[in-house]
Amino acid sequence: MQDKILTGKTAVVTGGSKGIGRAIAERLAADGCNVFLMARSADALKQAAQDIGASHGVDTAWHAADLKSLSGCEEAASAALDRFGEVDILVNCAGDTKAGAFPDQPDDEWMAGFDLKFHGAVRLTRLLWPALRKAKGTIVNVGGAAAYTPGAGFMVGGAVNAALAHFTKSLSKQGLKDDVNVNIVHPGMTVSDRMQTLLEHQASVEGISIEEAKERNVSGAGIRRLGQPEDVANAVAFLCSPASRHIQGVQIAIDGGATGGMH
């Protein structure tokens, strides 16, 4: 039987209604952690919270908000603190960067990509930092392998992920002063609704089927398979566990070995 090493802890997970974010919330709950989910869709959040609570016997809650705006982040952070009174773990997973070719990709797609994934993470971290400092807590940011591998078709995502990685490393220095652990994981191609959207875009641009696009990504990266949300969730759960307390300011690629070089 799995030890519930996070019993009594509370985690805030953004993008927690589906995909990687939900898998992370599920995994933390399996370790005994109460979870507070944030995303845009109230219906999806409500269902996810109910399912996770019923499956793992933990306390769950949620708040639907537009995390692209400061006011949305303020409302969501206040809701989490009002509900649980404390936050031990923050997982910034929300993101919706768009693929596209330069120079055709419009300004609003660049701005939206940074507003949600980067500025949303920065704002929530700032708003919840006093609670995390008090709890001697943990932050795990979810970036993406494009931070390491610039590509003409995914400039927005790569730039946002690289910025988030830089913020994470810088924040880890403050974390040493305030006793807050701060790290980032970079998923590669991971099965999710978001990956499906990216594959559909690639297939449309290249005039191939979605299955062909998927096969090209797997073979081109030289990996054995596509990632699963649980692959990311397991790594995040470890970084939130007491066993990883001496790991600080690191980037972990969860991409099956697709990323070349050393980081």
Stockholm file with secondary structure:
# STOCKHOLM 1.0

chainA/1-263         MQDKILTGKTAVVTGGSKGIGRAIAERLAADGCNVFLMARSADALKQAAQDIGASHGVDTAWHAADLKSLSGCEEAASAALDRFGEVDILVNCAGDTKAGAFPDQPDDEWMAGFDLKFHGAVRLTRLLWPALRKAKGTIVNVGGAAAYTPGAGFMVGGAVNAALAHFTKSLSKQGLKDDVNVNIVHPGMTVSDRMQTLLEHQASVEGISIEEAKERNVSGAGIRRLGQPEDVANAVAFLCSPASRHIQGVQIAIDGGATGGMH
#=GR chainA/1-263 SS CCCCTTTTCEEEEETTTSHHHHHHHHHHHHTTCEEEEEESCHHHHHHHHHHHHHHHCCCEEEEECCTTSHHHHHHHHHHHHHHHSCCSEEEECCCCCCCBCTTTSCHHHHHHHIIIIIIHHHHHHHHHHHHHHHHTCEEEEECCGGGTSCCTTBHHHHHHHHHHHHHHHHHHHHHHHHTCEEEEEEECSBCSHHHHHHHHHHHHHHTCCHHHHHHHHHHHHTCSSCBCHHHHHHHHHHHTSGGGTTCCSCEEEESTTCSCSCC
#=GC SS_cons         CCCCTTTTCEEEEETTTSHHHHHHHHHHHHTTCEEEEEESCHHHHHHHHHHHHHHHCCCEEEEECCTTSHHHHHHHHHHHHHHHSCCSEEEECCCCCCCBCTTTSCHHHHHHHIIIIIIHHHHHHHHHHHHHHHHTCEEEEECCGGGTSCCTTBHHHHHHHHHHHHHHHHHHHHHHHHTCEEEEEEECSBCSHHHHHHHHHHHHHHTCCHHHHHHHHHHHHTCSSCBCHHHHHHHHHHHTSGGGTTCCSCEEEESTTCSCSCC
//
